[in-house]
Amino acid sequence: MNIKQDIIQRANHVFYIVIVLAMSVVFRLVYVQYFQTFKGKFWRDRVAATLIQRDTIRAMRGNIYATDGSLLATSLPSYVVGLDPTMAKPDYFEKKKDSLGLLLSRIYGDRSARDYTDLVSDARARKRRYVLLNRRRVTFQERQYMLKWPFFRSTPKVAARGGVLRPYYDRYHPFGRMAERTIGNLDARTGRGLMGLEASFQPALAGKNAVGLVEVLSGGVRKPVDDGPEMKPEPGMDLYTTIDVNYQDMAETALHSALEKYNAAKGSVIVMEVATGEIRAMANLTKQGNRYVENFNHALAGRTDPGSTFKLATMMALMEEKAISLNQLVATGNGSARYNGLNIHDASRHGKGTITAREVFEKSSNVGTHLLMKSYFYSRADRYCEYLRRFHLDKPTGIHMKGEANPIVRNPDMKGWSKVSLTSMSYGYEMQITPLQMLAFYNAVANGGKWVRPMIVKQVKLADEVIEDNAPYVLPEPICSPQTARKAQELLRGVVEHGTAKHINNPNYAIAGKTGTAQKIINGRYQVGKYYTSFIGYFPADKPKYSMITVVDTPQGDNIDLLYAGAVAAPVFKEVADRIVAYDIRMHAPIRAKASQPRSTTGLLAGYADDLHTIDGTLNIKNEPATEGWVEVTKNGRWKSRPTRPGQVPDVRGLTLRDAVYLLENRGFRVVIEGHGKVKEQSITPGAGADEVSSKVITLKMG
């Protein structure tokens, strides 16, 4: 064998040896990981039980408040209870472990005190750095109680001896499902806001989570490696909304009742303060099976053809151009017309004949609106669209809440504009506008032409510190002249006094507004009998305090004439407005005090001074007699002494029966009583000599 062959042979031996060693190592690793045990536990489980990971402790989410300070949404903490049994010194552990077992048994009630004592003793013997005491989370009240326990109690000098209370937060709505879509809810997995205010103010509400290292023990239990500042989450900020829970309840109740009555598909109600734009209520309901739920914010994102409520914009544009007089006559004929192939119909089957421009609006004549537009704007389409932009109808309101849809208002430069687009637009078709956007426009009219941005969050606070303070935002320029605003208010008042909403006219306060009934588009075509009904207005009309829109979408019934807005949506407006006016005493005129004759504040005409002192002191009445003995009230409401001389018949008129009987029987008289109340008359004249009176019987007439 030569040297070359010898080297090759040795190399082969080394190769085989390396292969055998490698296979041995692999075999050993597999055995250790999957088959070898230490103290009855597989190594793979022991490794998993001591895994160090980065973990997040969520901050306590901020609260959401109503305008009166009532809680709309809050986070309730619960706590997972654990213990590091190795932290306590031996003497402390032996002394306190039985007490801990007893307390755990009492609060959880699922094991005996001995079982809990054995649990922590065994964990200490095995040198386990963490043991989960129970999987049930404890409440905040239970936590406060547990902080006084051994192992959990802390003092300024001594930290807790191993007790661990890890917080978790669950979102809670004290008013249940009220304003559910407006308030919003959270993603159960991430804790982030999904919709409504919860999503719109997610960064402020969420606070700052704590991120640090935790030891992942068996069973998925997580124990913080340290309890330093980085493991202390910062709580979220609080939202103070403009929602009034009473108004919200009124709106939801009235809307729910109307939707059920007409078996409607959905609806919404918004109540807004005219001067500030603060939203007091925003209700949204959708039919789901046999019940109505808040699963979509129709007020904020429900775009649709507004229908006849849009006629206010048309009339205001015409008035701004001085193109019409409200008293000019319009020949609407039989309520039917045709223009460039478009059929135009009024709701009335028989038409209105020749009426004024004012009545065109009050009676909501489509034909009359078309004729007024034809007389001026059909040759000035761009000018009309310019007014719609000035009225802020082509833009979202900019409310501080996610989800507001952009309005779609046509103009001649847009695709799809036709020779009849202006006609359809004039009475509320070929556009997509949300209820909130229409309400903001009407609110501007109620406000004398000042457009105010709707507001739903007034302040953002961190504890008592105001972080963000939202003041009402008013457009720098009014949407119309004061004269047009005043005439528009007259038109809206006329609708309720003489027009399509006259049945909601209230003698106690004035309502102004407009009905709107738009045919629904189904499969690309407008359907007769399928309506989007709405009423937009404000109250009191003479001094507007609140504006409101009520929507009932797709009401159902056998009589189509009873499915228009005047019969469906307007009564909802009146019901809510009636309840608000009854509730808000600031809207009531002060009651003039009626002049009255002075009288006794106690209701007595005469009596014993000591008794009157007692009554006045008990009831805190500042009209005590200044004299002693028997007294009577004078014409000016003051008390004076009433003499009761011995030997004379006393004057008992005005006294109660008890006092009259006392005086008379002490003089030797027998009393006969007729009637009820105080003594009105006595049969023997007061002041007569008692010995000279032949009859010792006195009859008292009460009254």
Summary of the structure (lengths in Angstrom):
residues: 703
radius of gyration: 41.5
end to end distance: 150.0
largest distance: 172.9
contacts: 2242
relative contact order: 0.08
helix: 35%
strand: 26%
